[in-house]
């Protein structure tokens, strides 16, 4: 059973009561992320996320950490392109205290100047370390290629230079204007009553939330080359299909099943064909990427340099085949069972339930229990799958690779040949009509 209410100031509270559990999970969510930062404050949201843990008017950083340790709880936070969230999993006996600490963190973070300086060094180290992770570097390069100068194309945490030059007062002002006591959503799962929860979070219930103004990107912007040189011994491949501004609930669940059939499960077509049968790659998977006002469906793979061109061609061939012939009934039934089973297993975890509520609310979806979602999946038919995939198949693909500089010319040539062939096929199909 899900309790759903929105208070006068705009804060939404979602509670999924779970019987027979002594654990509660709570999340406090902001419908703001790195895309909502002005250029001169790139990386500020990630800095604010860190500073929430560095002390309040009532508690020091060490007291926050030790109080969660003492109750046996876990607290963490993250920043994404459209979201910043702070969440905790605790024994139910510690819920009231956890709620008070979380409230304190988001309403009274001190941003002590000395703590700010130290944390900037920590964040610089975090970002610099990520530059040694070729997958992260390639993902950021693809985002920049796809979105160009739009904020969605920036690295979530900013560059080391962005962080190094941040002024404490500017970041604190950004926190006060957009984050301090202004969460958009609280989601909770566990054996707790709504009355108890509202009492615990009472100081937040009448605050006025405000939503960022979207600057909708053109889809895609496509700035820059289709290859990024890396100090790496293997190649990372991206194959993306731009989609609509928003995916409705019916198409979302159909797309989840289609994704499982295409590349998000070990029995999926891409995994079985390209990895298991042909041995072209180590990693291969697909994923829908849904934002407030745009979407894309992408395939990602990693392989040896010698296999890169073949992998790119084979991905394109498989996507084209599915576009023309569709997925089989057997593939769809297998994928439906997989998705429903994964939801059933994950639903045993209160943190999953709490995060799931947040995902539905932040994407403006209908709030469903896990059982309602499984029923929705069971009702999906082959025609629903094709309809959801056609939302993306109407677009021309965007291809991008990252790897050794020595492979750039031939992989770029391969990408150009595929895109040229695709344009010719579309032109021919148009004339045939």
DOMARKE-707813 format. One record per residue (C-alpha): y negated, x, z; residue in three letters; chain; residue number from 1. Coordinates in Angstrom, 3 decimals. Example, Ala and Ser with C-alpha at 12.3 -4.5 7.8 and 13.67 -1.06 7.14 Angstrom:
// residues 2
- north; east; up; rest; kette; nr
- 4.500; 12.300; 7.800; ALA; A; 1;
- 1.060; 13.670; 7.140; SER; A; 2;
END
This chain:
// residues 433
- north; east; up; rest; kette; nr
- 0.000; 0.000; 0.000; UNK; A; 1;
- -3.407; 1.365; -1.007; UNK; A; 2;
- -6.653; 0.602; 0.787; UNK; A; 3;
- -9.652; 0.942; -1.547; UNK; A; 4;
- -13.278; 0.425; -0.568; UNK; A; 5;
- -16.690; 1.690; -1.647; UNK; A; 6;
- -19.495; 1.893; 0.903; UNK; A; 7;
- -23.143; 0.955; 0.299; UNK; A; 8;
- -24.223; 4.510; -0.454; UNK; A; 9;
- -21.524; 4.944; -3.112; UNK; A; 10;
- -18.842; 6.868; -1.213; UNK; A; 11;
- -15.354; 5.625; -2.118; UNK; A; 12;
- -12.444; 5.719; 0.342; UNK; A; 13;
- -8.821; 5.519; -0.833; UNK; A; 14;
- -5.959; 5.448; 1.664; UNK; A; 15;
- -2.258; 5.306; 0.851; UNK; A; 16;
- -0.385; 4.419; 4.025; UNK; A; 17;
- 2.994; 6.112; 4.249; UNK; A; 18;
- 5.539; 5.019; 6.811; UNK; A; 19;
- 7.847; 7.368; 8.713; UNK; A; 20;
- 5.748; 10.505; 8.465; UNK; A; 21;
- 4.032; 12.644; 11.065; UNK; A; 22;
- 1.864; 14.385; 8.461; UNK; A; 23;
- -1.467; 13.424; 6.921; UNK; A; 24;
- -3.268; 14.844; 3.916; UNK; A; 25;
- -7.006; 14.397; 3.430; UNK; A; 26;
- -9.287; 15.390; 0.584; UNK; A; 27;
- -13.071; 15.274; 0.290; UNK; A; 28;
- -14.101; 15.324; -3.369; UNK; A; 29;
- -17.268; 15.909; -5.352; UNK; A; 30;
- -17.503; 14.645; -8.901; UNK; A; 31;
- -19.373; 17.829; -9.753; UNK; A; 32;
- -18.158; 21.177; -11.022; UNK; A; 33;
- -19.166; 24.219; -13.009; UNK; A; 34;
- -20.246; 22.129; -16.013; UNK; A; 35;
- -22.943; 20.499; -13.856; UNK; A; 36;
- -24.746; 23.740; -13.001; UNK; A; 37;
- -27.958; 24.811; -14.743; UNK; A; 38;
- -27.524; 28.101; -16.598; UNK; A; 39;
- -29.444; 30.128; -14.016; UNK; A; 40;
- -27.077; 28.839; -11.303; UNK; A; 41;
- -23.806; 29.500; -13.136; UNK; A; 42;
- -21.137; 30.082; -10.495; UNK; A; 43;
- -23.114; 28.379; -7.693; UNK; A; 44;
- -20.590; 25.582; -7.069; UNK; A; 45;
- -17.825; 28.119; -6.480; UNK; A; 46;
- -20.113; 30.018; -4.083; UNK; A; 47;
- -20.858; 26.780; -2.202; UNK; A; 48;
- -17.118; 26.111; -1.924; UNK; A; 49;
- -16.711; 29.498; -0.223; UNK; A; 50;
- -19.745; 29.063; 2.030; UNK; A; 51;
- -18.446; 25.781; 3.463; UNK; A; 52;
- -15.905; 27.907; 5.354; UNK; A; 53;
- -18.435; 30.448; 6.641; UNK; A; 54;
- -19.798; 28.528; 9.600; UNK; A; 55;
- -21.763; 25.410; 10.505; UNK; A; 56;
- -24.426; 24.612; 13.068; UNK; A; 57;
- -21.598; 23.836; 15.508; UNK; A; 58;
- -18.690; 26.099; 14.504; UNK; A; 59;
- -18.376; 29.710; 13.378; UNK; A; 60;
- -16.145; 30.700; 10.445; UNK; A; 61;
- -13.479; 32.018; 12.808; UNK; A; 62;
- -13.557; 28.825; 14.897; UNK; A; 63;
- -12.966; 26.695; 11.796; UNK; A; 64;
- -9.987; 28.842; 10.831; UNK; A; 65;
- -8.522; 29.012; 14.334; UNK; A; 66;
- -8.800; 25.284; 14.997; UNK; A; 67;
- -6.772; 24.491; 11.889; UNK; A; 68;
- -4.311; 27.237; 12.817; UNK; A; 69;
- -3.962; 25.792; 16.319; UNK; A; 70;
- -3.079; 22.331; 15.044; UNK; A; 71;
- -0.567; 23.829; 12.581; UNK; A; 72;
- -2.636; 22.589; 9.654; UNK; A; 73;
- -3.662; 24.034; 6.322; UNK; A; 74;
- -7.143; 23.826; 4.817; UNK; A; 75;
- -8.238; 24.945; 1.375; UNK; A; 76;
- -10.732; 24.212; -1.391; UNK; A; 77;
- -11.181; 24.744; -5.113; UNK; A; 78;
- -13.741; 24.423; -7.874; UNK; A; 79;
- -13.008; 23.140; -11.373; UNK; A; 80;
- -15.158; 22.343; -14.371; UNK; A; 81;
- -15.845; 18.785; -13.202; UNK; A; 82;
- -14.738; 18.736; -9.572; UNK; A; 83;
- -15.119; 20.552; -6.274; UNK; A; 84;
- -12.770; 19.555; -3.482; UNK; A; 85;
- -11.928; 20.566; 0.069; UNK; A; 86;
- -8.607; 19.362; 1.430; UNK; A; 87;
- -6.330; 19.698; 4.437; UNK; A; 88;
- -2.769; 18.866; 5.420; UNK; A; 89;
- -2.270; 18.411; 9.142; UNK; A; 90;
- 0.008; 16.792; 11.726; UNK; A; 91;
- -1.264; 13.262; 12.329; UNK; A; 92;
- -2.029; 14.255; 15.903; UNK; A; 93;
- -4.706; 16.590; 14.542; UNK; A; 94;
- -6.294; 14.159; 12.085; UNK; A; 95;
- -9.353; 13.165; 14.147; UNK; A; 96;
- -10.255; 16.793; 14.850; UNK; A; 97;
- -9.661; 17.762; 11.206; UNK; A; 98;
- -11.907; 14.914; 10.006; UNK; A; 99;
- -14.684; 16.017; 12.363; UNK; A; 100;
- -14.451; 19.643; 11.181; UNK; A; 101;
- -14.458; 18.628; 7.508; UNK; A; 102;
- -17.482; 16.407; 8.111; UNK; A; 103;
- -19.230; 19.281; 9.864; UNK; A; 104;
- -18.473; 21.670; 6.994; UNK; A; 105;
- -19.938; 19.448; 4.293; UNK; A; 106;
- -22.955; 18.228; 6.266; UNK; A; 107;
- -24.035; 21.283; 8.258; UNK; A; 108;
- -22.965; 24.498; 6.506; UNK; A; 109;
- -25.365; 27.217; 7.699; UNK; A; 110;
- -25.408; 29.618; 4.736; UNK; A; 111;
- -26.189; 32.441; 7.143; UNK; A; 112;
- -27.895; 35.184; 5.059; UNK; A; 113;
- -25.582; 37.942; 6.284; UNK; A; 114;
- -22.491; 35.793; 5.719; UNK; A; 115;
- -23.830; 34.957; 2.259; UNK; A; 116;
- -24.153; 38.646; 1.343; UNK; A; 117;
- -20.631; 39.381; 2.545; UNK; A; 118;
- -19.138; 36.398; 0.739; UNK; A; 119;
- -20.878; 37.336; -2.502; UNK; A; 120;
- -18.995; 40.655; -2.332; UNK; A; 121;
- -15.733; 38.775; -1.744; UNK; A; 122;
- -16.384; 36.519; -4.745; UNK; A; 123;
- -17.345; 39.488; -6.927; UNK; A; 124;
- -14.004; 41.080; -6.028; UNK; A; 125;
- -12.209; 37.813; -6.791; UNK; A; 126;
- -13.804; 37.553; -10.239; UNK; A; 127;
- -13.329; 41.249; -11.014; UNK; A; 128;
- -9.649; 40.987; -10.053; UNK; A; 129;
- -9.259; 38.003; -12.387; UNK; A; 130;
- -10.438; 40.209; -15.268; UNK; A; 131;
- -7.146; 42.107; -14.885; UNK; A; 132;
- -5.263; 38.864; -15.484; UNK; A; 133;
- -5.006; 38.645; -19.268; UNK; A; 134;
- -4.024; 34.964; -19.135; UNK; A; 135;
- -7.217; 34.058; -17.254; UNK; A; 136;
- -9.336; 36.170; -19.584; UNK; A; 137;
- -7.724; 34.561; -22.630; UNK; A; 138;
- -8.209; 31.049; -21.189; UNK; A; 139;
- -11.913; 31.736; -20.629; UNK; A; 140;
- -12.229; 33.208; -24.137; UNK; A; 141;
- -10.606; 30.097; -25.619; UNK; A; 142;
- -12.956; 27.802; -23.652; UNK; A; 143;
- -15.948; 29.754; -24.932; UNK; A; 144;
- -14.592; 29.620; -28.482; UNK; A; 145;
- -13.962; 25.880; -28.239; UNK; A; 146;
- -17.048; 24.684; -26.338; UNK; A; 147;
- -19.538; 27.361; -27.356; UNK; A; 148;
- -22.723; 27.422; -25.275; UNK; A; 149;
- -21.965; 24.093; -23.590; UNK; A; 150;
- -21.328; 24.496; -19.818; UNK; A; 151;
- -17.648; 23.600; -20.379; UNK; A; 152;
- -17.392; 26.931; -22.191; UNK; A; 153;
- -18.384; 28.969; -19.137; UNK; A; 154;
- -16.044; 30.636; -16.694; UNK; A; 155;
- -15.757; 28.351; -13.641; UNK; A; 156;
- -16.792; 31.009; -11.146; UNK; A; 157;
- -19.294; 32.714; -13.444; UNK; A; 158;
- -19.288; 36.399; -14.364; UNK; A; 159;
- -19.669; 39.268; -11.871; UNK; A; 160;
- -23.273; 39.567; -13.072; UNK; A; 161;
- -23.890; 35.845; -12.460; UNK; A; 162;
- -22.664; 36.135; -8.882; UNK; A; 163;
- -24.284; 39.475; -8.095; UNK; A; 164;
- -27.731; 38.139; -8.957; UNK; A; 165;
- -27.501; 34.894; -6.987; UNK; A; 166;
- -30.317; 34.229; -4.540; UNK; A; 167;
- -29.207; 32.736; -1.223; UNK; A; 168;
- -32.125; 30.306; -1.012; UNK; A; 169;
- -31.534; 28.974; -4.529; UNK; A; 170;
- -27.831; 28.365; -3.879; UNK; A; 171;
- -28.595; 26.774; -0.497; UNK; A; 172;
- -31.147; 24.474; -2.134; UNK; A; 173;
- -28.536; 23.494; -4.753; UNK; A; 174;
- -26.121; 22.707; -1.893; UNK; A; 175;
- -28.720; 20.609; -0.071; UNK; A; 176;
- -29.690; 18.656; -3.186; UNK; A; 177;
- -26.234; 17.906; -4.550; UNK; A; 178;
- -23.511; 18.557; -1.952; UNK; A; 179;
- -24.756; 18.352; 1.632; UNK; A; 180;
- -23.213; 15.183; 3.067; UNK; A; 181;
- -22.894; 13.652; -0.410; UNK; A; 182;
- -19.206; 13.538; -1.340; UNK; A; 183;
- -18.181; 10.982; -3.933; UNK; A; 184;
- -14.673; 10.333; -2.706; UNK; A; 185;
- -12.334; 10.689; 0.267; UNK; A; 186;
- -8.595; 10.277; -0.311; UNK; A; 187;
- -5.980; 10.186; 2.429; UNK; A; 188;
- -2.209; 9.777; 2.541; UNK; A; 189;
- -0.127; 9.442; 5.699; UNK; A; 190;
- 0.684; 7.064; 8.505; UNK; A; 191;
- -2.934; 6.294; 9.349; UNK; A; 192;
- -4.831; 3.009; 9.487; UNK; A; 193;
- -8.066; 2.538; 7.507; UNK; A; 194;
- -9.894; 1.605; 10.724; UNK; A; 195;
- -8.995; 4.914; 12.357; UNK; A; 196;
- -10.009; 6.824; 9.230; UNK; A; 197;
- -13.384; 5.094; 8.954; UNK; A; 198;
- -14.041; 5.824; 12.609; UNK; A; 199;
- -13.204; 9.506; 12.101; UNK; A; 200;
- -15.474; 9.847; 9.037; UNK; A; 201;
- -18.202; 7.489; 10.289; UNK; A; 202;
- -21.112; 9.962; 9.723; UNK; A; 203;
- -20.342; 10.013; 5.975; UNK; A; 204;
- -19.867; 6.324; 5.292; UNK; A; 205;
- -23.486; 5.381; 4.651; UNK; A; 206;
- -24.706; 8.494; 2.834; UNK; A; 207;
- -26.029; 8.052; -0.683; UNK; A; 208;
- -24.023; 9.857; -3.349; UNK; A; 209;
- -25.471; 10.862; -6.696; UNK; A; 210;
- -23.693; 11.623; -9.949; UNK; A; 211;
- -24.557; 14.390; -12.388; UNK; A; 212;
- -26.078; 13.568; -15.750; UNK; A; 213;
- -23.586; 14.433; -18.474; UNK; A; 214;
- -24.596; 16.468; -21.483; UNK; A; 215;
- -21.856; 15.426; -23.883; UNK; A; 216;
- -20.500; 18.287; -26.002; UNK; A; 217;
- -19.853; 18.090; -29.706; UNK; A; 218;
- -16.084; 18.288; -30.155; UNK; A; 219;
- -15.368; 21.052; -30.800; UNK; A; 220;
- -18.373; 23.336; -31.066; UNK; A; 221;
- -16.347; 26.280; -32.377; UNK; A; 222;
- -18.583; 29.257; -31.785; UNK; A; 223;
- -17.272; 32.755; -32.229; UNK; A; 224;
- -14.128; 34.277; -33.766; UNK; A; 225;
- -10.588; 32.874; -33.571; UNK; A; 226;
- -9.218; 36.082; -32.016; UNK; A; 227;
- -10.090; 37.877; -28.776; UNK; A; 228;
- -9.087; 41.491; -28.233; UNK; A; 229;
- -7.310; 42.297; -24.966; UNK; A; 230;
- -5.699; 45.331; -23.365; UNK; A; 231;
- -2.308; 43.673; -23.525; UNK; A; 232;
- 1.084; 44.226; -25.088; UNK; A; 233;
- 1.579; 40.581; -26.009; UNK; A; 234;
- -0.315; 37.782; -27.755; UNK; A; 235;
- -1.452; 34.464; -26.314; UNK; A; 236;
- -1.662; 31.545; -28.694; UNK; A; 237;
- -3.691; 28.335; -28.374; UNK; A; 238;
- -3.256; 25.343; -30.676; UNK; A; 239;
- -5.645; 22.511; -29.770; UNK; A; 240;
- -6.302; 19.033; -31.132; UNK; A; 241;
- -9.621; 17.392; -30.196; UNK; A; 242;
- -9.309; 13.852; -28.836; UNK; A; 243;
- -11.448; 10.828; -27.930; UNK; A; 244;
- -14.185; 10.605; -25.310; UNK; A; 245;
- -11.921; 8.794; -22.844; UNK; A; 246;
- -8.232; 7.903; -22.549; UNK; A; 247;
- -7.437; 4.466; -21.104; UNK; A; 248;
- -4.620; 3.869; -18.619; UNK; A; 249;
- -2.065; 2.686; -21.200; UNK; A; 250;
- -2.662; 5.663; -23.462; UNK; A; 251;
- -2.706; 8.034; -20.482; UNK; A; 252;
- 0.827; 7.191; -19.387; UNK; A; 253;
- 2.095; 7.157; -22.968; UNK; A; 254;
- 0.480; 10.560; -23.452; UNK; A; 255;
- 2.213; 11.891; -20.312; UNK; A; 256;
- 5.570; 10.880; -21.768; UNK; A; 257;
- 4.692; 12.294; -25.197; UNK; A; 258;
- 3.634; 15.550; -23.555; UNK; A; 259;
- 6.962; 15.817; -21.694; UNK; A; 260;
- 8.828; 15.258; -24.951; UNK; A; 261;
- 6.702; 17.723; -26.889; UNK; A; 262;
- 6.296; 20.716; -24.601; UNK; A; 263;
- 5.989; 20.041; -20.875; UNK; A; 264;
- 9.672; 20.100; -19.937; UNK; A; 265;
- 12.597; 22.467; -20.435; UNK; A; 266;
- 14.274; 19.899; -22.666; UNK; A; 267;
- 11.134; 19.403; -24.764; UNK; A; 268;
- 11.053; 20.063; -28.487; UNK; A; 269;
- 8.778; 23.112; -28.375; UNK; A; 270;
- 10.675; 24.788; -25.527; UNK; A; 271;
- 14.089; 24.175; -27.036; UNK; A; 272;
- 13.140; 25.049; -30.602; UNK; A; 273;
- 10.720; 27.954; -30.243; UNK; A; 274;
- 12.042; 29.635; -27.112; UNK; A; 275;
- 15.695; 28.684; -26.761; UNK; A; 276;
- 16.778; 28.491; -30.431; UNK; A; 277;
- 14.445; 30.986; -32.119; UNK; A; 278;
- 13.579; 33.273; -29.182; UNK; A; 279;
- 9.979; 33.598; -30.389; UNK; A; 280;
- 8.259; 33.425; -27.007; UNK; A; 281;
- 8.639; 33.621; -23.264; UNK; A; 282;
- 6.132; 30.887; -22.339; UNK; A; 283;
- 5.497; 27.727; -24.327; UNK; A; 284;
- 4.087; 24.433; -23.096; UNK; A; 285;
- 1.741; 21.603; -24.028; UNK; A; 286;
- -0.916; 19.843; -21.995; UNK; A; 287;
- -3.519; 17.075; -22.360; UNK; A; 288;
- -6.924; 18.184; -21.041; UNK; A; 289;
- -9.034; 15.187; -20.054; UNK; A; 290;
- -12.721; 15.449; -19.167; UNK; A; 291;
- -15.364; 12.809; -18.382; UNK; A; 292;
- -16.594; 12.490; -21.930; UNK; A; 293;
- -14.181; 14.446; -24.139; UNK; A; 294;
- -10.543; 15.476; -24.381; UNK; A; 295;
- -8.141; 17.795; -26.158; UNK; A; 296;
- -4.398; 18.216; -26.421; UNK; A; 297;
- -3.299; 21.836; -26.456; UNK; A; 298;
- -0.204; 23.968; -26.905; UNK; A; 299;
- -0.093; 27.387; -25.277; UNK; A; 300;
- 2.388; 30.187; -25.873; UNK; A; 301;
- 2.835; 33.898; -25.152; UNK; A; 302;
- 4.900; 36.251; -27.276; UNK; A; 303;
- 5.370; 39.804; -28.507; UNK; A; 304;
- 2.959; 40.972; -31.209; UNK; A; 305;
- 5.803; 41.046; -33.742; UNK; A; 306;
- 6.444; 37.320; -33.219; UNK; A; 307;
- 2.856; 36.062; -33.067; UNK; A; 308;
- 2.406; 34.953; -36.673; UNK; A; 309;
- 5.796; 33.248; -36.739; UNK; A; 310;
- 5.067; 31.466; -33.446; UNK; A; 311;
- 1.702; 30.182; -34.695; UNK; A; 312;
- 3.299; 28.896; -37.917; UNK; A; 313;
- 6.189; 27.255; -36.070; UNK; A; 314;
- 3.892; 25.467; -33.609; UNK; A; 315;
- 1.913; 24.091; -36.536; UNK; A; 316;
- 5.106; 23.022; -38.311; UNK; A; 317;
- 6.457; 21.204; -35.257; UNK; A; 318;
- 3.154; 19.421; -34.608; UNK; A; 319;
- 2.934; 18.434; -38.294; UNK; A; 320;
- 6.521; 17.143; -38.272; UNK; A; 321;
- 5.840; 14.994; -35.198; UNK; A; 322;
- 2.615; 13.770; -36.767; UNK; A; 323;
- 4.494; 12.596; -39.867; UNK; A; 324;
- 7.863; 11.511; -38.446; UNK; A; 325;
- 7.105; 10.924; -34.773; UNK; A; 326;
- 9.315; 11.695; -31.808; UNK; A; 327;
- 12.825; 10.270; -31.644; UNK; A; 328;
- 13.930; 7.439; -29.384; UNK; A; 329;
- 16.267; 9.864; -27.599; UNK; A; 330;
- 13.412; 12.290; -26.934; UNK; A; 331;
- 11.264; 9.493; -25.544; UNK; A; 332;
- 13.970; 8.164; -23.232; UNK; A; 333;
- 14.643; 11.676; -21.924; UNK; A; 334;
- 10.901; 12.243; -21.382; UNK; A; 335;
- 10.438; 8.902; -19.594; UNK; A; 336;
- 13.252; 9.734; -17.194; UNK; A; 337;
- 11.777; 13.190; -16.635; UNK; A; 338;
- 8.254; 11.956; -15.863; UNK; A; 339;
- 9.476; 9.134; -13.601; UNK; A; 340;
- 11.811; 11.522; -11.767; UNK; A; 341;
- 9.067; 14.097; -11.238; UNK; A; 342;
- 6.772; 11.412; -9.790; UNK; A; 343;
- 9.552; 10.189; -7.474; UNK; A; 344;
- 10.212; 13.701; -6.166; UNK; A; 345;
- 6.540; 14.588; -5.783; UNK; A; 346;
- 5.828; 11.308; -3.984; UNK; A; 347;
- 7.741; 12.610; -0.963; UNK; A; 348;
- 4.792; 14.955; -0.387; UNK; A; 349;
- 1.710; 13.411; 1.253; UNK; A; 350;
- -0.546; 16.049; -0.299; UNK; A; 351;
- 0.639; 15.022; -3.760; UNK; A; 352;
- -0.143; 11.386; -2.969; UNK; A; 353;
- -3.601; 12.309; -1.710; UNK; A; 354;
- -4.364; 14.401; -4.809; UNK; A; 355;
- -2.961; 11.725; -7.095; UNK; A; 356;
- -5.356; 9.143; -5.685; UNK; A; 357;
- -8.221; 11.569; -6.301; UNK; A; 358;
- -7.177; 12.228; -9.890; UNK; A; 359;
- -7.057; 8.510; -10.661; UNK; A; 360;
- -10.406; 7.798; -9.004; UNK; A; 361;
- -12.291; 10.757; -10.453; UNK; A; 362;
- -11.068; 9.897; -13.952; UNK; A; 363;
- -12.003; 6.231; -13.397; UNK; A; 364;
- -8.425; 5.042; -13.840; UNK; A; 365;
- -6.781; 2.019; -12.273; UNK; A; 366;
- -5.498; 2.987; -8.826; UNK; A; 367;
- -1.704; 2.641; -8.821; UNK; A; 368;
- 1.033; 3.399; -6.344; UNK; A; 369;
- 3.753; 5.759; -7.496; UNK; A; 370;
- 6.106; 2.794; -7.932; UNK; A; 371;
- 3.573; 0.976; -10.122; UNK; A; 372;
- 3.178; 4.116; -12.236; UNK; A; 373;
- 6.942; 4.399; -12.700; UNK; A; 374;
- 7.071; 0.755; -13.796; UNK; A; 375;
- 4.287; 1.514; -16.280; UNK; A; 376;
- 6.285; 4.450; -17.649; UNK; A; 377;
- 9.479; 2.375; -17.935; UNK; A; 378;
- 7.617; -0.155; -20.095; UNK; A; 379;
- 6.405; 2.439; -22.616; UNK; A; 380;
- 7.818; 2.059; -26.123; UNK; A; 381;
- 7.990; 4.401; -29.094; UNK; A; 382;
- 4.998; 2.678; -30.726; UNK; A; 383;
- 2.904; 3.362; -27.596; UNK; A; 384;
- 3.756; 7.052; -27.842; UNK; A; 385;
- 2.710; 7.261; -31.479; UNK; A; 386;
- -0.528; 5.414; -30.735; UNK; A; 387;
- -1.438; 7.845; -27.952; UNK; A; 388;
- -0.668; 10.910; -30.081; UNK; A; 389;
- -2.598; 9.498; -33.046; UNK; A; 390;
- -5.734; 9.723; -30.888; UNK; A; 391;
- -5.402; 13.499; -31.346; UNK; A; 392;
- -3.525; 13.761; -34.655; UNK; A; 393;
- -6.589; 12.401; -36.474; UNK; A; 394;
- -8.349; 15.715; -35.771; UNK; A; 395;
- -7.994; 19.070; -37.466; UNK; A; 396;
- -6.369; 21.691; -35.230; UNK; A; 397;
- -8.256; 24.498; -33.536; UNK; A; 398;
- -6.277; 27.758; -33.449; UNK; A; 399;
- -7.080; 30.724; -31.242; UNK; A; 400;
- -5.235; 33.872; -30.161; UNK; A; 401;
- -5.845; 36.757; -27.782; UNK; A; 402;
- -4.014; 40.070; -27.745; UNK; A; 403;
- -4.115; 43.713; -28.844; UNK; A; 404;
- -7.032; 44.630; -31.093; UNK; A; 405;
- -4.596; 46.187; -33.573; UNK; A; 406;
- -3.132; 42.741; -34.365; UNK; A; 407;
- -6.450; 40.990; -34.965; UNK; A; 408;
- -6.633; 41.165; -38.764; UNK; A; 409;
- -3.180; 39.846; -39.557; UNK; A; 410;
- -3.211; 37.120; -36.895; UNK; A; 411;
- -6.679; 35.996; -37.971; UNK; A; 412;
- -5.417; 35.904; -41.570; UNK; A; 413;
- -2.444; 33.803; -40.470; UNK; A; 414;
- -4.726; 31.334; -38.670; UNK; A; 415;
- -7.039; 31.082; -41.674; UNK; A; 416;
- -4.092; 30.397; -43.985; UNK; A; 417;
- -2.835; 27.576; -41.768; UNK; A; 418;
- -6.270; 25.991; -41.494; UNK; A; 419;
- -6.830; 26.292; -45.259; UNK; A; 420;
- -3.434; 24.701; -45.957; UNK; A; 421;
- -4.210; 21.913; -43.502; UNK; A; 422;
- -7.536; 21.187; -45.210; UNK; A; 423;
- -5.847; 21.111; -48.617; UNK; A; 424;
- -3.152; 18.739; -47.377; UNK; A; 425;
- -5.771; 16.385; -45.925; UNK; A; 426;
- -7.714; 16.485; -49.178; UNK; A; 427;
- -4.572; 15.694; -51.186; UNK; A; 428;
- -3.658; 12.850; -48.825; UNK; A; 429;
- -7.168; 11.429; -49.268; UNK; A; 430;
- -6.878; 11.513; -53.081; UNK; A; 431;
- -3.426; 9.920; -52.924; UNK; A; 432;
- -4.923; 6.937; -51.142; UNK; A; 433;
END
